[in-house]
Amino acid sequence: MSSSESSYGDIHRYEPARESTAAAIAIVLLTAIEVAFVFLFAYGLLSGWGLTDIGNMFLGGVLTVVFIDLAFILALYRKEFLPDVMIVKKRRRKWEDLYVREDQVDGAEVGAGDAWEHVKRAIYPYYKR
């Protein structure tokens, strides 16, 4: 964290996206290839290519290419068109996750009448208070 005072929830670093033209053209071309392979896969399913061993492996390879192409499209989009933002977040203490009040952090005395409530709360910490 930097030496300046940052309150929780503030944007610590913001770098705008590059938005390069080459990346936009690459995404359009990869999308066209994606659509072609999706149609090839759909045609292969409807034509019954998956009923033979070779056809089944071919359809699996086409589906693999579809997902790898989609991964490249998403990676390019994230790198070139989404801003780089880092937000400072508050780290909660463990006892806050159990909805324990600050005066109950160290525990409480177990009374004879409330023993069953303490057992229920020990088994299920989100039991109504």
Backbone hydrogen bonds, N-H to C=O, Kabsch-Sander energy under -0.5 kcal/mol:
donor,donor_aa,acceptor,acceptor_aa,energy
9,G,88,V,-3.8
10,D,7,S,-1.6
12,H,10,D,-0.7
12,H,86,M,-2.8
13,R,86,M,-1.5
15,E,84,D,-2.5
19,E,80,E,-2.8
24,A,20,S,-1.5
25,I,21,T,-2.4
26,A,22,A,-2.4
27,I,23,A,-2.4
28,V,24,A,-2.1
29,L,25,I,-2.4
30,L,26,A,-2.7
31,T,27,I,-2.1
32,A,28,V,-2.0
33,I,29,L,-2.2
34,E,30,L,-2.3
35,V,31,T,-2.5
36,A,32,A,-2.1
37,F,33,I,-2.4
38,V,34,E,-2.2
39,F,35,V,-2.3
40,L,36,A,-2.2
41,F,37,F,-2.4
42,A,38,V,-2.6
43,Y,39,F,-2.7
44,G,40,L,-2.4
45,L,41,F,-2.2
46,L,42,A,-2.3
47,S,43,Y,-2.1
48,G,44,G,-0.7
48,G,45,L,-0.6
49,W,44,G,-2.4
50,G,44,G,-0.5
51,L,48,G,-1.4
52,T,49,W,-1.2
56,N,52,T,-2.2
57,M,53,D,-2.0
58,F,54,I,-2.4
59,L,55,G,-2.5
60,G,56,N,-2.0
61,G,57,M,-2.2
62,V,58,F,-2.4
63,L,59,L,-2.3
64,T,60,G,-1.9
65,V,61,G,-2.3
66,V,62,V,-2.1
67,F,63,L,-2.0
68,I,64,T,-2.4
69,D,65,V,-2.5
70,L,66,V,-2.1
71,A,67,F,-2.0
72,F,68,I,-2.0
73,I,69,D,-2.2
74,L,70,L,-2.5
75,A,71,A,-2.4
76,L,72,F,-2.5
77,Y,73,I,-2.3
78,R,74,L,-2.6
79,K,75,A,-2.2
80,E,76,L,-2.5
81,F,77,Y,-2.4
82,L,77,Y,-0.6
82,L,78,R,-0.7
84,D,15,E,-2.6
85,V,83,P,-0.8
86,M,13,R,-2.5
88,V,10,D,-2.5
89,K,87,I,-0.5
92,R,90,K,-0.6
96,E,93,R,-1.2
97,D,93,R,-0.8
97,D,94,K,-0.9
98,L,94,K,-0.6
99,Y,96,E,-1.4
100,V,95,W,-1.7
104,Q,101,R,-1.7
105,V,102,E,-1.1
107,G,104,Q,-1.2
111,G,109,E,-0.7
115,A,112,A,-0.8
118,H,114,D,-2.0
119,V,115,A,-1.9
120,K,116,W,-2.3
121,R,117,E,-2.3
122,A,118,H,-1.9
123,I,119,V,-2.0
124,Y,120,K,-2.6
127,Y,124,Y,-1.8
